[in-house]
């Protein structure tokens, strides 16, 4: 995925998804927010994190993937206990 606006790959409120060997890059800013002085979470990948606590996911994995050319972050995802 190349050249999307704001977020390249956005997983919202989902379960049992396996993502492997993806490339997301060149994510562009949304010009309509510039006039509002708003900050957009421009990321290559947003995995169950874009809408905050309302975004409930389980068993979503992302491995062996590349993020390049995103203004805010490459990967945005909630953390978990390491055990």
Backbone as JSON Lines, residues from 0, in Angstrom:
{"i":0,"aa":"X","n":[0.85,-1.17,0.0],"ca":[0.0,0.0,0.0],"c":[0.9,1.23,0.0]}
{"i":1,"aa":"X","n":[0.73,2.08,-0.97],"ca":[1.55,3.28,-1.09],"c":[0.66,4.45,-1.47]}
{"i":2,"aa":"X","n":[0.85,5.59,-0.79],"ca":[0.17,6.82,-1.16],"c":[-1.21,7.02,-0.58]}
{"i":3,"aa":"X","n":[-1.55,6.36,0.5],"ca":[-2.84,6.58,1.15],"c":[-2.8,7.91,1.91]}
{"i":4,"aa":"X","n":[-3.92,8.33,2.42],"ca":[-3.97,9.55,3.24],"c":[-4.25,9.18,4.69]}
{"i":5,"aa":"X","n":[-3.48,9.77,5.56],"ca":[-3.57,9.63,7.02],"c":[-3.07,8.29,7.54]}
{"i":6,"aa":"X","n":[-3.69,7.18,7.17],"ca":[-3.27,5.86,7.66],"c":[-3.28,4.89,6.48]}
{"i":7,"aa":"X","n":[-2.18,4.15,6.34],"ca":[-2.11,3.18,5.25],"c":[-2.95,1.94,5.51]}
{"i":8,"aa":"X","n":[-2.77,1.32,6.67],"ca":[-3.52,0.13,7.05],"c":[-4.09,0.37,8.44]}
{"i":9,"aa":"X","n":[-5.41,0.37,8.56],"ca":[-6.08,0.68,9.81],"c":[-6.98,-0.48,10.21]}
{"i":10,"aa":"X","n":[-6.63,-1.17,11.3],"ca":[-7.45,-2.25,11.83],"c":[-8.25,-1.68,12.99]}
{"i":11,"aa":"X","n":[-9.57,-1.78,12.91],"ca":[-10.45,-1.24,13.95],"c":[-11.37,-2.35,14.46]}
{"i":12,"aa":"X","n":[-11.41,-2.52,15.78],"ca":[-12.34,-3.44,16.45],"c":[-12.48,-4.77,15.71]}
{"i":13,"aa":"X","n":[-11.37,-5.5,15.64],"ca":[-11.34,-6.78,14.91],"c":[-10.69,-7.87,15.74]}
{"i":14,"aa":"X","n":[-10.9,-9.1,15.34],"ca":[-10.32,-10.24,16.05],"c":[-9.79,-11.25,15.05]}
{"i":15,"aa":"X","n":[-8.79,-12.0,15.49],"ca":[-8.24,-13.13,14.74],"c":[-7.76,-12.75,13.34]}
{"i":16,"aa":"X","n":[-6.87,-11.75,13.28],"ca":[-6.28,-11.32,12.02],"c":[-4.78,-11.56,12.07]}
{"i":17,"aa":"X","n":[-4.23,-12.14,11.03],"ca":[-2.79,-12.35,10.91],"c":[-2.32,-11.59,9.67]}
{"i":18,"aa":"X","n":[-1.4,-10.64,9.88],"ca":[-0.81,-9.85,8.79],"c":[0.67,-10.18,8.72]}
{"i":19,"aa":"X","n":[1.18,-10.51,7.53],"ca":[2.56,-10.93,7.4],"c":[3.11,-10.46,6.04]}
{"i":20,"aa":"X","n":[4.35,-9.98,6.05],"ca":[5.04,-9.57,4.82],"c":[4.33,-8.45,4.05]}
{"i":21,"aa":"X","n":[4.0,-7.36,4.74],"ca":[3.36,-6.22,4.1],"c":[4.34,-5.05,3.98]}
{"i":22,"aa":"X","n":[4.1,-4.19,3.02],"ca":[4.86,-2.94,2.88],"c":[3.85,-1.81,2.77]}
{"i":23,"aa":"X","n":[3.96,-0.84,3.68],"ca":[3.11,0.35,3.65],"c":[4.03,1.56,3.7]}
{"i":24,"aa":"X","n":[3.83,2.51,2.78],"ca":[4.71,3.68,2.77],"c":[4.11,4.83,2.01]}
{"i":25,"aa":"X","n":[4.79,5.98,2.09],"ca":[4.38,7.17,1.35],"c":[3.02,7.69,1.76]}
{"i":26,"aa":"X","n":[2.69,7.59,3.04],"ca":[1.39,8.05,3.51],"c":[1.38,9.57,3.53]}
{"i":27,"aa":"X","n":[0.36,10.17,2.92],"ca":[0.29,11.62,2.76],"c":[-0.61,12.26,3.8]}
{"i":28,"aa":"X","n":[-0.37,13.54,4.07],"ca":[-1.2,14.28,5.0],"c":[-2.54,14.62,4.38]}
{"i":29,"aa":"X","n":[-3.55,14.75,5.23],"ca":[-4.86,15.19,4.77],"c":[-4.89,16.71,4.82]}
{"i":30,"aa":"X","n":[-4.96,17.34,3.67],"ca":[-4.86,18.8,3.6],"c":[-6.01,19.51,4.3]}
{"i":31,"aa":"X","n":[-7.17,18.89,4.4],"ca":[-8.31,19.56,5.03],"c":[-8.1,19.83,6.52]}
{"i":32,"aa":"X","n":[-7.18,19.1,7.17],"ca":[-6.93,19.33,8.6],"c":[-5.95,20.48,8.83]}
{"i":33,"aa":"X","n":[-5.17,20.85,7.83],"ca":[-4.2,21.93,7.99],"c":[-4.87,23.24,8.34]}
{"i":34,"aa":"X","n":[-5.99,23.53,7.74],"ca":[-6.71,24.78,8.0],"c":[-7.31,24.81,9.4]}
{"i":35,"aa":"X","n":[-7.5,23.65,10.0],"ca":[-8.1,23.56,11.33],"c":[-7.05,23.5,12.44]}
{"i":36,"aa":"X","n":[-5.77,23.55,12.09],"ca":[-4.67,23.4,13.05],"c":[-4.82,22.13,13.89]}
{"i":37,"aa":"X","n":[-5.28,21.07,13.27],"ca":[-5.47,19.79,13.96],"c":[-4.31,18.86,13.67]}
{"i":38,"aa":"X","n":[-4.06,17.95,14.58],"ca":[-3.02,16.94,14.41],"c":[-3.69,15.62,14.05]}
{"i":39,"aa":"X","n":[-3.25,15.02,12.99],"ca":[-3.79,13.74,12.56],"c":[-2.77,12.66,12.9]}
{"i":40,"aa":"X","n":[-3.21,11.52,13.32],"ca":[-2.3,10.4,13.6],"c":[-1.92,9.74,12.29]}
{"i":41,"aa":"X","n":[-1.03,10.38,11.56],"ca":[-0.6,9.85,10.26],"c":[0.39,8.72,10.5]}
{"i":42,"aa":"X","n":[-0.03,7.52,10.21],"ca":[0.8,6.36,10.47],"c":[0.72,5.39,9.3]}
{"i":43,"aa":"X","n":[1.78,4.62,9.13],"ca":[1.71,3.56,8.13],"c":[0.7,2.51,8.57]}
{"i":44,"aa":"X","n":[0.85,2.02,9.81],"ca":[-0.04,1.0,10.35],"c":[-0.67,1.51,11.64]}
{"i":45,"aa":"X","n":[-1.96,1.39,11.79],"ca":[-2.65,1.61,13.05],"c":[-3.39,0.32,13.36]}
{"i":46,"aa":"X","n":[-2.87,-0.39,14.33],"ca":[-3.44,-1.69,14.68],"c":[-4.21,-1.54,15.99]}
{"i":47,"aa":"X","n":[-5.51,-1.44,15.89],"ca":[-6.39,-1.37,17.07],"c":[-6.05,-0.2,17.99]}
{"i":48,"aa":"X","n":[-5.68,0.95,17.41],"ca":[-5.26,2.09,18.22],"c":[-5.82,3.43,17.77]}
{"i":49,"aa":"X","n":[-6.47,3.5,16.66],"ca":[-6.83,4.81,16.1],"c":[-7.96,5.5,16.85]}
{"i":50,"aa":"X","n":[-8.92,4.76,17.37],"ca":[-10.04,5.39,18.06],"c":[-9.99,5.19,19.57]}
{"i":51,"aa":"X","n":[-8.82,4.88,20.1],"ca":[-8.62,4.81,21.55],"c":[-9.28,3.62,22.23]}
{"i":52,"aa":"X","n":[-9.82,3.87,23.44],"ca":[-10.38,2.79,24.26],"c":[-11.58,2.1,23.64]}
{"i":53,"aa":"X","n":[-12.25,2.75,22.7],"ca":[-13.41,2.14,22.04],"c":[-13.0,1.08,21.03]}
{"i":54,"aa":"X","n":[-11.71,1.03,20.69],"ca":[-11.21,0.1,19.68],"c":[-10.77,-1.19,20.37]}
{"i":55,"aa":"X","n":[-11.68,-2.14,20.47],"ca":[-11.41,-3.39,21.18],"c":[-11.07,-4.47,20.16]}
{"i":56,"aa":"X","n":[-9.86,-5.01,20.29],"ca":[-9.38,-6.06,19.39],"c":[-8.84,-7.22,20.19]}
{"i":57,"aa":"X","n":[-8.77,-8.37,19.56],"ca":[-8.11,-9.52,20.19],"c":[-7.47,-10.38,19.11]}
{"i":58,"aa":"X","n":[-6.31,-10.92,19.46],"ca":[-5.63,-11.88,18.61],"c":[-5.3,-11.33,17.21]}
{"i":59,"aa":"X","n":[-4.74,-10.12,17.18],"ca":[-4.3,-9.5,15.92],"c":[-2.79,-9.47,15.93]}
{"i":60,"aa":"X","n":[-2.14,-10.05,14.9],"ca":[-0.69,-10.06,14.84],"c":[-0.2,-9.46,13.53]}
{"i":61,"aa":"X","n":[0.94,-8.77,13.61],"ca":[1.6,-8.18,12.45],"c":[3.08,-8.54,12.54]}
{"i":62,"aa":"X","n":[3.6,-9.25,11.55],"ca":[5.01,-9.65,11.56],"c":[5.64,-9.44,10.19]}
{"i":63,"aa":"X","n":[6.97,-9.36,10.18],"ca":[7.76,-9.3,8.95],"c":[7.29,-8.21,7.98]}
{"i":64,"aa":"X","n":[6.93,-7.05,8.5],"ca":[6.36,-6.0,7.66],"c":[7.19,-4.72,7.73]}
{"i":65,"aa":"X","n":[7.06,-3.87,6.72],"ca":[7.87,-2.66,6.59],"c":[6.97,-1.43,6.59]}
{"i":66,"aa":"X","n":[7.41,-0.39,7.32],"ca":[6.75,0.92,7.32],"c":[7.78,1.95,6.88]}
{"i":67,"aa":"X","n":[7.4,2.81,5.92],"ca":[8.36,3.8,5.41],"c":[7.62,5.04,4.93]}
{"i":68,"aa":"X","n":[8.12,6.21,5.33],"ca":[7.58,7.46,4.82],"c":[6.25,7.87,5.4]}
{"i":69,"aa":"X","n":[6.1,7.75,6.71],"ca":[4.87,8.17,7.38],"c":[5.21,9.28,8.36]}
{"i":70,"aa":"X","n":[4.42,10.34,8.4],"ca":[4.74,11.54,9.18],"c":[4.7,11.31,10.69]}
{"i":71,"aa":"X","n":[3.68,10.65,11.18],"ca":[3.48,10.52,12.63],"c":[4.23,9.32,13.2]}
{"i":72,"aa":"X","n":[4.01,8.15,12.62],"ca":[4.65,6.93,13.13],"c":[4.58,5.83,12.09]}
{"i":73,"aa":"X","n":[5.46,4.87,12.22],"ca":[5.4,3.7,11.36],"c":[4.34,2.72,11.82]}
{"i":74,"aa":"X","n":[4.42,2.34,13.11],"ca":[3.5,1.38,13.69],"c":[2.87,1.97,14.94]}
{"i":75,"aa":"X","n":[1.56,2.0,15.02],"ca":[0.84,2.44,16.2],"c":[-0.04,1.29,16.66]}
{"i":76,"aa":"X","n":[0.2,0.82,17.89],"ca":[-0.56,-0.32,18.41],"c":[-0.5,-0.3,19.93]}
{"i":77,"aa":"X","n":[-1.52,-0.83,20.59],"ca":[-1.48,-0.9,22.05],"c":[-0.42,-1.9,22.51]}
{"i":78,"aa":"X","n":[0.12,-1.66,23.67],"ca":[1.1,-2.59,24.23],"c":[0.44,-3.73,24.98]}
{"i":79,"aa":"X","n":[1.23,-4.66,25.43],"ca":[0.71,-5.78,26.22],"c":[1.78,-6.23,27.19]}
{"i":80,"aa":"X","n":[1.37,-6.95,28.22],"ca":[2.31,-7.49,29.2],"c":[3.2,-8.52,28.55]}
{"i":81,"aa":"X","n":[4.48,-8.46,28.86],"ca":[5.44,-9.39,28.27],"c":[5.47,-10.74,28.97]}
{"i":82,"aa":"X","n":[4.99,-10.8,30.19],"ca":[4.97,-12.07,30.92],"c":[6.23,-12.23,31.68]}
